[in-house]
Structures are given as C-alpha cells and as structure tokens.
Amino acid sequence: MRKRFLCGILISGLFLTSCEKENNNPEIKQQQQTENPTLNSKYERKIKEIQTASTKYFYDDEIESEVSVTENYKTYFTYTNNQITNVAITKGDEQFYSSQISYEGKNILAKITEGEEEREVTFLLNDQTNIIKKEYEQRDSLIVSEFGYNNEQQLTSNGNYKYHWDNENIIKMTNGKEIIKYDYYETENKNQFLPSFFLNDNWALGHFNYFKDSYPFNWGKPTKNLIKSIVKEENNAVKYSKSERDFEYVYNDGYISEIKEKRFLHYYSKQVKETNYTDSDVEKINEIWNEVQETIEQINNRTEKERTYQVLSNSSLGNVHQFVVVIRKHEKANINGTDYVPYDEIEKYDFTYTLNGEEKTFTKLTKIHTTSTTNIQKAETTYKITYE
C-alpha cells in the first residue's frame, strides 16, 4: 500500500514538474497566446513607430501658381499580450488622434479621439478572428459596415465594394460606379499588409490611413505579394476621374523599413446647358445679341484678354440670316511639370433673323453653355518604419 502511495506521489510530482516546465517554456507560451481568438498575429515583427512626411502639390487659383505643402506625422503603437491596444498619432508636435483598443471574446472596442471629436467603434469577429461587422454612431445615426470572406478567409466584400482575387492577390475592386485595379511586385508580403481600404482620395496618405484605421485589426488573409500600384477610375457622361497610386519599398531583412507612396489625381467634369428662344422672346434675344457684339468688340481691342471668339457661320438664304459664334474662356496651369486646363467655358450662340433694310428681326436663338473643370493633384509621402 505504501509503495502505491509513494508511486502516486512520484507520478503527481512528475506531472506538476512537467506542467511547470511547460508553463515556463516560451515556445509553449507563444503557442498559447496564438490560440487566443482575438490575438493579432503581428507579434513576429511589431511596428513600434512610423514617421510620415507628406508633400502636396496643387494649383492655387488666387495666386495662379503651383503651391506645395508638407505635413509631418508620427504614429505610435502600444502592445499588450501581442495585441495592439493603443494607436497614437501626432501632427507636427501636437497629438490629434488616439485609439484605445480593448478585446473581449469576439468583440473589440476602439475608443477614438480625433481632434475635438470622440467616438466608440465596435467590431464583431468571426470564428477565424476576422472583422465581420463595424458599428459606430455619427450625428445621431448608427453607421454599420459588414464584411464578407470566402472559404480561404480572403476579404470579398465591404458593403457595396466587391473584391476579386487571383493568385492570392486582390486584383480588382468594384462597386458598380468605379473600378479599382491592383498591380503587385514579385516580392513576398512578409509584413502581411492588406491594401484593401485605399478607397478615399486623401492625397498620398493611403498607408497613413491604413495604419491608423485598419492595421490593428484582422481583415482576413493578406495578399501574397507587395502592392505596386492602385488605379481608381470613374467615367460617366458628366464626370471622369482617375487616381493613381504608386509604391516603392526599402527592406531590412525582408521586412519593410521605408515606403514611398506617390499619388496622381486627374479629375474632369463637364456640364452642358442648352437654352432656346423663339420669336416671342425678341426682347431677350436683342439683349443677348448686344452683349455678344460688345464682347467681340472688347476681344478685338484687347480690353478683354481672358476670352477668345470664333465665328462659325455668317450666312444667308434668301432673307433668312444665320450668325453662329463661339466665345471661349480658357485657363492654363501647370502642376509639378504637368500642363492642364483647370477651367474651360464655351458659349455657342446660334442667331436666326430677317432683315428689313438695316433692321434685324430675330426669329430664333439657341444658346449652348458648356463648362468643363479639370483638377490635377500630385502628392508624395515617405513612411519610415521602426520595429521593437
């Protein structure tokens, strides 16, 4: 009986010793931590700080010249048990953003302070710890975003946006109005960045907003390769816009130590308004005729230098006369070596009248007023990444 008792003590002691060794084993601890359903897997290389310098180039209408503005940011990450629990950002020497992040089961709460505004954002996770719902209040309204994934846990939807994957990379994103296309380097994405939320046109701050709003959380399987460029294009009857982002990287032991992000935006919109006058509007047609003749005279004697004109027709068929003229206001500008036309206004007047001696009797006028605006923006941003 005593032998059995001693044997039981010995076995118990060996079991306790074995458990103590396992608990003190850093590899076992790491394995236990990764089993936490809300654990973020960024513990391999923790980003401690990101220094951001962003320069914007744009055309100032008031001074009719190119202007450049540079802004500097610093982003700091704090970790608890390998999870990001705080994001703090300074602009210049002042802090303007902070996010306190807490984890509880399949829920994440982020308490965000941005400038003078405060908000709480709630995230809901699926069984694979990926975000499937995001909720927050804005101006007394509840904003809800839902996210979908395929069987490989690749992000496939964000509200109206649909993601298309090929060869383990997002190649296209659509929402019915615009198309966003992605191109990649052959370099492995060891940092596991997921460039799926570069939706806004906030100059060249795509990665800045990604690190601020998305990087602390899991959004499914990352892309296999590093993003090389993102092109966003929208084209319809009245508007055309194209936003291009290009990325370059500097590496340290395979991980990114520096990102250069360049952005070029070309925006074009056009509005056309047609107005028709008949013989019941003779008084108004006479008034417009006099204004047009006065403008032509001012252009000829150079008192009007911003506009030009061209007579397209001055013909007669019997006693029916037609006078067609185009008056144009055409501006030119240059942004960082790129010429473009920020504003183009074209007024086309098509007068029809009869003559009784020298007296004109107007019978019809068609006026077509077309305005086109073009906006070009250039920006470039450098991110320097420091790891713990």
HELIX and SHEET records of a PDB file:
HELIX    1   1 ARG A    2  ASN A   24  1                                  23    
HELIX    2   2 PRO A   26  THR A   34  1                                   9    
HELIX    3   3 GLY A  206  ASN A  209  1                                   4    
HELIX    4   4 TYR A  210  SER A  214  3                                   5    
HELIX    5   5 ASP A  279  ASP A  281  5                                   3    
HELIX    6   6 VAL A  282  ASN A  300  1                                  19    
SHEET    1   A19 ARG A 307  LEU A 317  0                                        
SHEET    2   A19 VAL A 320  HIS A 330 -1                                        
SHEET    3   A19 TYR A 343  ASN A 356 -1                                        
SHEET    4   A19 GLU A 359  TYR A 387 -1                                        
SHEET    5   A19 ILE A  47  ASP A  60 -1                                        
SHEET    6   A19 SER A  65  THR A  80 -1                                        
SHEET    7   A19 GLN A  83  LYS A  91 -1                                        
SHEET    8   A19 GLU A  94  GLU A 104 -1                                        
SHEET    9   A19 ASN A 107  GLU A 114 -1                                        
SHEET   10   A19 GLU A 117  LEU A 125 -1                                        
SHEET   11   A19 ILE A 131  GLN A 138 -1                                        
SHEET   12   A19 SER A 141  TYR A 149 -1                                        
SHEET   13   A19 LEU A 155  ASN A 158 -1                                        
SHEET   14   A19 TYR A 161  ASP A 166 -1                                        
SHEET   15   A19 ASN A 169  THR A 174 -1                                        
SHEET   16   A19 GLU A 178  GLU A 188 -1                                        
SHEET   17   A19 ASN A 225  ASN A 235 -1                                        
SHEET   18   A19 LYS A 239  ASN A 252 -1                                        
SHEET   19   A19 TYR A 255  THR A 278 -1                                        
SHEET    1   B 2 ALA A 333  ILE A 335  0                                        
SHEET    2   B 2 THR A 338  TYR A 340 -1                                        
END                                                                             
